[in-house]
Amino acid sequence: MTALPNLVFASILAIVSIMLVSWAYGRAEARLLIPVEYTAFVWAALLGWLIYAEEVTVLTLLGTALIVAGCLLALGQQSGAVDHVETTAL
């Protein structure tokens, strides 16, 4: 029963974070928000190494580099008018 307060706190944080991500997706282009969400993999690797002393392998570093490169590529693209699926299907 000592873990119950920690579980409740983690659950509240998870619910708040999901609601904030949903709010952000409703107000900004997904193209700009997806790289922020994908950096969670980078943070997970970094915090796992710092806090839990997990081994960082070459594949982890390669994957992290690919994620960062994809994020930078997505941010560099210019936004333009995009036809919605509903209008182009008719």
C-alpha positions as CSV (number, residue, x, y, z in Angstrom):
1,M,0.0,0.0,0.0
2,T,3.0,2.3,0.2
3,A,3.1,2.5,-3.6
4,L,-0.5,3.7,-3.9
5,P,0.2,7.5,-3.5
6,N,3.0,7.2,-6.1
7,L,0.7,5.4,-8.5
8,V,-2.0,8.0,-8.0
9,F,0.4,10.8,-8.6
10,A,1.8,9.1,-11.8
11,S,-1.7,8.6,-13.0
12,I,-2.6,12.2,-12.6
13,L,0.6,13.3,-14.4
14,A,-0.2,10.9,-17.3
15,I,-3.8,12.2,-17.6
16,V,-2.7,15.8,-17.5
17,S,0.1,15.2,-20.1
18,I,-2.3,13.4,-22.5
19,M,-4.8,16.2,-22.2
20,L,-2.1,18.8,-22.9
21,V,-0.9,17.0,-26.0
22,S,-4.5,16.7,-27.2
23,W,-5.0,20.4,-26.6
24,A,-1.8,21.2,-28.5
25,Y,-2.8,19.0,-31.5
26,G,-6.1,20.9,-31.6
27,R,-4.4,24.3,-31.9
28,A,-1.2,23.7,-34.0
29,E,-0.1,21.8,-37.1
30,A,0.7,18.2,-36.4
31,R,3.9,18.7,-38.5
32,L,5.2,20.9,-35.8
33,L,4.1,18.9,-32.9
34,I,5.2,15.4,-33.9
35,P,8.9,16.0,-33.6
36,V,8.4,17.2,-30.0
37,E,6.5,13.9,-29.3
38,Y,9.2,11.8,-30.9
39,T,11.9,13.4,-28.7
40,A,10.4,11.3,-25.9
41,F,12.6,8.4,-27.2
42,V,15.7,10.6,-26.8
43,W,14.7,11.6,-23.2
44,A,13.9,8.0,-22.3
45,A,17.4,6.9,-23.4
46,L,19.1,9.8,-21.6
47,L,17.1,9.5,-18.4
48,G,17.5,5.7,-18.4
49,W,21.3,6.1,-18.7
50,L,21.5,8.8,-16.0
51,I,19.0,7.5,-13.4
52,Y,19.0,3.7,-13.9
53,A,22.5,3.3,-15.3
54,E,21.1,1.5,-18.4
55,E,23.6,0.7,-21.0
56,V,23.5,2.9,-24.1
57,T,24.2,0.8,-27.1
58,V,25.3,1.8,-30.6
59,L,21.8,1.0,-31.8
60,T,20.3,3.3,-29.3
61,L,22.6,6.1,-30.4
62,L,21.9,5.4,-34.0
63,G,18.1,5.4,-33.4
64,T,18.5,8.7,-31.4
65,A,20.4,10.3,-34.3
66,L,17.7,9.2,-36.8
67,I,15.0,10.7,-34.6
68,V,16.8,14.0,-34.3
69,A,17.5,14.1,-38.0
70,G,13.9,13.4,-38.8
71,C,12.7,16.1,-36.5
72,L,15.1,18.6,-38.0
73,L,14.0,17.6,-41.5
74,A,10.3,18.0,-40.6
75,L,10.9,21.4,-39.1
76,G,12.8,22.6,-42.2
77,Q,9.9,21.9,-44.5
78,Q,7.6,24.8,-45.5
79,S,4.0,24.5,-44.8
80,G,1.7,24.9,-47.7
81,A,-2.0,24.5,-48.6
82,V,-2.9,20.8,-48.1
83,D,-6.0,19.4,-49.6
84,H,-8.0,17.4,-47.1
85,V,-8.9,13.8,-47.8
86,E,-12.6,14.7,-47.7
87,T,-12.4,17.2,-50.4
88,T,-10.1,15.2,-52.8
89,A,-12.1,12.0,-52.5
90,L,-15.2,13.5,-54.1
